[in-house]
Amino acid sequence: MAAEIKPLEQNSDEIRSGFGRKLNLLSTIEGVPLDINMAVLLGGEEEGVAAVSEDKTVRIWLKKNKGKYWGSVCQHLPATASSIYYQKDKHKIYVGLNNGTVMDFVITDNGTKLSHIRDVLAHVDRITCIEVIPALKFVFTGSKDTYLQWHCSESGKKLGKFKIDVWISSLCFDLASKCLFVGDLSGQITVLKMVEGSAHFITVLKGHTASVRCLAWDNENSLLFSGGGDNTIVVWDIGSRKGTTVELSGHQDRVECLIYIPTFKQLLSGGYDSNLIIWNMDAQRNSTPEWTESDKCECCNGPFFWNFKMMWEIKSLGGRQHHCRKCGKAICAKCSSNVSILPQYGFEYPVRLCLNCHANLTSEELQPLATFYHLKHRIVHADADINTKRLLTVGKDRVIKIWEMVDNWN
């Protein structure tokens, strides 16, 4: 195979944070000639990695002695492979292609062979996401053709479709409520309820100013997590039915992947800023305050630049309007010169505060609720296996990195 695997000694590239947590880089997989779109950890007896890329292949690497990953399978496909889903209990791989086809494979012979099962022509354009629900025997697929499709995982029979106004970018399903969440390029999340095999529209969630790149679900608390091209993560309290949301701001570029670990109440997020962030979701957080609008600063009463009447009266130029991230008041640059992190409001990097809020900050409010790791490549996808305590990240640099998660999962 045309892949170069570079094993690393354990602890050779360890990244630490200030919380006693750490990631150990175990191995890297390199040499794929074109961009890797997605990859998954296989786990089980054939502990390894499966990936799809722009070179029209699905590849499998298996873990050998001393943690080295060696190429095992390179299956050539009729079109570019854009997405992948691994069904662990049946060792099945679903591969979405650029031409709208879903190809089903089963991994056999201890991970050394991919046996083709069937092709399902689900769409007429690139498949962007796949979600398999074994309990319902449904395979949901989203595509650039703006259609959500679902077919039977056993027979491949098409069961239904639902049109979204724009390109679908991510999917997430809650089995208890049978609700499907569909993220799209416009930044909206369409909520559908599956009833007797049909999709019924419920509502649309609007919280991002750019595309919804990824979704994750917390079964216990009925929380939906969405990561966007606007660099933010929104936590939607679906269970309370009150429309409550909390924003998590820590990334400096678009958020590409989310993984929720229910056992430890931790949310993992990766993005184009090369950062992996582990969010403590067991902590109490406050909803982002609504921003007020005013013609003058709510601290010093100075006019903003559009308040011509007041500027004429006081014979002074107005300034720009800013907002305090804690109370939401409209304030001028002078009254918002103080900055601080606000972890309880989801801000893990310094943001503007008004004079009063900054003066009354307590030490408890300044305690970080997230752990940051710089992984040295722009993350486009990630996968985690809680049983083996392994984390996989796919980079824009065409490198797959395998990490050991220490402390966090102990």
N, C-alpha and C positions, 0 to 999 in steps of 0.2 A: 504493500500500500504506500501511497505517496504522503504519508504523514510522519512527522518526526516527533517522537515522544521524549520529553526531557524530565525524568524523575528527579525529585528533590529530596534531600534528607529531611526528616522531620525536624521542625523548629528552625529550618534554615532561613525562612523568610517569615518570621512571626511578627504580627502586627498587634500592638497592645493599645489599650485605652486606659483611662484613669479609673476604671471601675473593677479592676482585677479580672477582666474578661479578655479573651484573646482568640485569635484565629491562627492556625498553623497551616501554611501552604505546603501541601503534600506532594503535588505533582502538577505539571502542565502538559497539555496536549497541543502540539503545533503542527504546521505543515499543510493544513487544508488550504488549497489555492485561492478560494474565493470566500466571501463573507459567510460566517456561520450564523444561521438565523435562530436556531433554538437547539438546546441539548437537554437531556434528562439523565438522571442517575437510575441505573437498572436495579441495583440492590439484589437481594436473594442469592441464590447459588452462583449465578453468573454476574457477580459484582462488577459493574462496568459502567460505560457511558455510551449513549446513542445520540447522534447529532445529525441535523439536516443543514444543508448549505446551498449556496447559489450555484455550485458546480454540478447540480442535478444528481446528488448522491445522498444516501443515508448511510452513515458509518457507525460501526460499533468498535469500541476499545474495551478490552477486558483487563482487570487488575491481576497482575502476576506477582511473583516474588518481590519482596521488599517494596511493595506499593507501586510498582511500575505498571503503567497501562500500555498494552500492546494492541496494535490493530488486529481485529478479528474478521470484520465484515466490511466490504465496500460495495453496496448495492447501487447500481446505476439506474436512474429513473428517466421516464420520458420527458419530464419537465423539471424546472427548478423546484426544489422542496422548500416550502416557506414556513411550515409549522409541523409540530410533532406532539403526540400525546402517548404516554406509556401506561397501559393497564396492567398493573403489577400482578394481580391474581391470576391472569390468563397469559401473561408474558406476551401481550399483544401490543403492537405499535401501529398507531394511526398516523399517516403522513399526508399532510395537505400540500397540494401542488399549485404552481402558478396558473395552470390551466383550469383550475376549479375541481380537480379530481381528488378524492380521498382514497389512498391506497392502504389496505389492511395487510399487516404482516404478523407472523408469530415467530418468536425467537425460539429456536430449537438447538439440539446438540450442544447444550451448555454454553449457549451464546456464540457459537461459531457459524450459525446458519440463520438466514432470514427466509422463511417460507411464505410466499405470497398467497393470500387468501382471496381477495377480490378488489375490484376497483368500483368506486361509486362516483358517478359524475354528479356532483352536488351543486356546482356553481359554474359560472362562465368567466370568472376572473380569479385572481389570486386569493387563496384561502389564508386568512390572517390569524385565525384562532380555532382551536378544537377543544370541546369539553365533552367527556364521556361520562354517562351516568349509568353504571352497571345495574343498579337496582331497578331502573326503568328500561334498560336495554336501549337507551337513546344515545346517539352520537350527534351533538350539536356542532355546527360549523358556521363561522362568520366569514364574510368575504368583502373584497373591494366592490363587488357588484351590488352592495347594499342589502343583500338578502341574508336572513338567518334561515338555515335549513336544518332539519333533523331527520335521521334515518335509523333503522333498526341495526343495532350492533351485531346481531346474530345472522340476519338474512341480507342486510344491505338495502332493504326495501325503503323507499322514500316515504316519510310519514307526514311531512308538512313543511310549510315555509311561512316566513313573516318578513315583510319589507320594512326596513328602516330607511329614513330619509338620506342618510349619508353612509360612507364607508364604515363598516364595523371593524373595531380594533381589538375588542376583548370580551370575554364571556365568563360568567360565574353563576353557579346554580346552588340553590338551597333546597336540599331534599325534603326537609321537614315541611316547609310551606309550598314546595314545588314552584318556587319563584325563580325565574331566570333573569339575570341582570346583563344587559347588553350595552357595552361602552362603545362610543363612536368617535369619529374624527372631529365632530363639532364640540366635544366636551360634555355631551349629555349622556345619561345612563337611562335606557328604556327598561322599565320593569314589566315583565310578562309573567302570567301565571299559567302553568300547564294544567289543563283540565281534560282528562280523557284523550290525551294525545294532541290536543289543540292548544294554541297559544292565545291567551286573552290579554289585551292591553290593560295595564293597571295605572301607571303614571310615568312621568319623566322626571329624573333627578338632575338638577342644574346646579353645579358648584364649581366647575372648572372653566377657565378661560381659554384652554387649548385642549387638544385631543386627550381622551381617556386612554392611556397606554396599557393599563393593567388593572385587574380586580382581584380581591381576595375576600374570604368570608369567615366570620367567627360564628360557629354554630351555637355555642353556649349562650352568647349574649346577643345574637342576631344583629351583628354589626357588619356592615359592608365597608371595605376599604377600597379606595380608588386612587390610582396614581396617574398624574397628568403631565402633559407637555408644558404646563405652566409651573413646573418644578415642585408642586405641592401634592400632599396626600390628604384626602378628605375621608373622615370617619363618619359614616352615616348610621345613625341609630334607627335601624329599620324596625326593631322589635317594639320600641316605645310608641311608634306611630305618631310622634309629635314633630317630626321633621328636624330633630336635633342633629347638628353637625359639629365636628371639631376638625380644625385644620392642623396638619403637622408640616412644619416648614423647617427643613434641614438641608435639602438638596439645593445645589446651585445650578443644576441643569435638569432636563426632563427626567422623570421617574419612569423606568422601563419595566420593572418587575417588583412584585409583592408576594411575600410568603408569610402566612400566619401560622405560628406554632402554638396550638391551643394548650398543650401541656404546661408550657411555661409562660403563656400569655405574652408572647413576644411577636412583634411584626418586623419582618426583614424587608428592607427596601433597597433597591439598587438603581443607579442611574448613570446618565452620560457624564456626570461629574467625577466618575470613577470611585464614588463612595458607596460603601455598604453601611446602612444604618440599622441598628437593632433598637426598636422602640419598645419601651416598657409599657404595655397596654393594661397592666394591672394598676397603674397609677391613676389618680383622679385628675382629670383635665377639664378646663372650662371652655365653653363655646367661644368662638371668635366674636368680639363685640361688633355691633353694627356701627359703621362710621357715620357720624353726624355731618351735616353740611351747614356751613355758616358763611356769612359775608365778612366776618372778622374773627380773629383768633379768640378762642374761648378761654385763654389764659390771660393774655395781656390786652385784649380788645383792639389790637392793631388791625388795620384793614388788609384784606387780600387784594391782589392786583386788579380784580374786576370791580371792586367796590369804589367806583369813581366818585360818588357823592361824598363818602367819608374821606377819601384822599384829598378832595378839594377843600373840605372843611378844615382838616388838620394840616394841610399843605405838606403832605408827606407821601412818598411812594409806598404802595402796598407790596406785600410779599407773596410767595407761593403758599398754597395750603398743603399741610401735612396732617397726619393723623397719629394719635397715640394708640399703640397696639394693645394697650391694656384696657383703657376706658372708651376708646373710640372718638374722643373729642377732636375737633378740627383746630389745629394749632399752627403757628408760624414756625419758621426755621429756627429762630432764636429760642423759642419755648420748647423745641423738640431736639435740642442739641445733645441731650443725654440719650445714650443707647444702653441696652442691656439684653441679655437672653431672658426669655419668658417661657420656660419649659411647661408650666401648667397651662399655658395658652397655645402650646404647640410650637413655639419659636425656640429653636435650639441654636440660633445664631443671633447676634445683636440686632435689635430693632429700635425704632424711635419710641421714646416715652415722653409724656408731658412732665413738667417740673414736679407736680404733686405726686404722680404715680411713681416717679423715680425716687423721690425722697422717702416714700413709704414702703419701698421694697424690703421684704424680709429675707433672711438667709434661706428659709424653706422654699421660697419662691424661686430662688436662684439655683436650686439643686437640679442638675441635668437629669433628664428622664430618657435619654437615648445614648447609645454608644456608637462612635464613628470609626470606620476603618477605610483607609485609602488603599484600594486594591490595585492601583497602577494600571488599570485598563478600563476603558469606557464600557460599562456593563449594559448589554442588550438583552440578556436573559439570565435567569438563575433557577436552580432547583435545589431542594434539600431533602435529606433522608434522616429522619429522627432516630431510626433504629441503629444506623451505622455512624450517626453524628457527623455526616458529611454534607458539605455545601459545594455546589457547582456554580461557577459563574462563566458566562460567555462574553467575550469582549469584542469590541469593534476592531481590535487588532488581530482577529481570527485566532485567538488563543482561548482554550478552555482551561480553567484553573480549578483544581480540586482542593478543598480546604477541610481541615479538621476543626470542628467547633468544640472548644474546651471551655469548661466552667459553665457556659450558658445552658448546656444540655446535661449537666451532671446532677 
